[in-house]
């Protein structure tokens, strides 16, 4: 995995930004960005979060802790988004390919199995809590 400096440089280059461009956006000097990219210096938490948001990556990816750039979604916001979850679930259940894929869970990775089990357990716990209230 890449370290913070290498990752930042890669992300900056992917947006075709110079060190000065990024420094200007962040209210920093070009030398500070150069230090992040080459000398092992790291920004404070606020600047790290800003960079992760700007490049639309997770802080773990930016910090070199994972190779998965996917930012963590705000699941709580999903609860308030207007969305027809019933229709989407029905569509998935009616999809023969999806059903087959779901039933072939033995071929899933442990992480995929764990994610599905966590979701089911969380849903059950929420349902039980709502039934008690």
Order of alpha helices (4+ residues) and beta strands (2+ residues): alpha-alpha-alpha-alpha-alpha-alpha-alpha-alpha-alpha
